[in-house]
Amino acid sequence: MVSFNALLDKACFYLVFSGESVQKSIRKYIATFLLLTSV
């Protein structure tokens, strides 16, 4: 299992690199995290 901190680091890098809306991206990551933990 990948460490959550490593995922957060990648997520932050992706946010900066892509220049997406932060709020929109945070919602996307939260939704993905919930999906992964619900399995």
Sine and cosine of phi, psi and omega as CSV:
sin_phi,cos_phi,sin_psi,cos_psi,sin_omega,cos_omega
0.00,0.00,0.72,-0.69,0.01,-1.00
-0.96,0.27,0.64,-0.77,0.00,-1.00
-0.92,0.38,0.60,-0.80,-0.05,-1.00
-0.90,0.43,-0.58,0.82,0.01,-1.00
-0.89,0.46,-0.63,0.77,0.03,-1.00
-0.90,0.44,-0.64,0.77,0.05,-1.00
-0.90,0.45,-0.66,0.75,0.02,-1.00
-0.89,0.45,-0.65,0.76,0.03,-1.00
-0.88,0.48,-0.70,0.72,0.02,-1.00
-0.91,0.42,-0.64,0.77,0.00,-1.00
-0.89,0.46,-0.70,0.71,0.00,-1.00
-0.89,0.45,-0.68,0.74,0.02,-1.00
-0.88,0.47,-0.67,0.74,0.00,-1.00
-0.89,0.46,-0.67,0.75,0.01,-1.00
-0.86,0.50,-0.74,0.67,-0.02,-1.00
-0.92,0.39,-0.68,0.74,-0.09,-1.00
-0.93,0.36,-0.63,0.78,-0.09,-1.00
-1.00,0.07,-0.41,0.91,-0.01,-1.00
0.94,0.34,0.38,0.93,0.03,-1.00
-0.94,0.35,0.26,-0.97,0.14,-0.99
-0.89,0.46,0.80,-0.60,-0.07,-1.00
-0.88,0.48,-0.72,0.69,-0.04,-1.00
-0.87,0.49,-0.69,0.72,0.00,-1.00
-0.89,0.46,-0.68,0.73,-0.03,-1.00
-0.94,0.35,-0.64,0.77,0.03,-1.00
-0.87,0.50,-0.68,0.74,0.04,-1.00
-0.87,0.50,-0.65,0.76,-0.02,-1.00
-0.90,0.44,-0.69,0.72,-0.02,-1.00
-0.94,0.35,-0.62,0.79,0.04,-1.00
-0.90,0.44,-0.69,0.73,0.02,-1.00
-0.89,0.47,-0.68,0.74,0.02,-1.00
-0.90,0.44,-0.68,0.73,-0.01,-1.00
-0.89,0.47,-0.69,0.73,0.01,-1.00
-0.90,0.44,-0.64,0.77,0.04,-1.00
-0.89,0.45,-0.69,0.72,-0.03,-1.00
-0.91,0.41,-0.63,0.78,-0.06,-1.00
-0.98,0.17,-0.29,0.96,-0.03,-1.00
-0.99,0.10,-0.22,0.98,-0.02,-1.00
-0.96,0.29,0.00,0.00,0.00,0.00
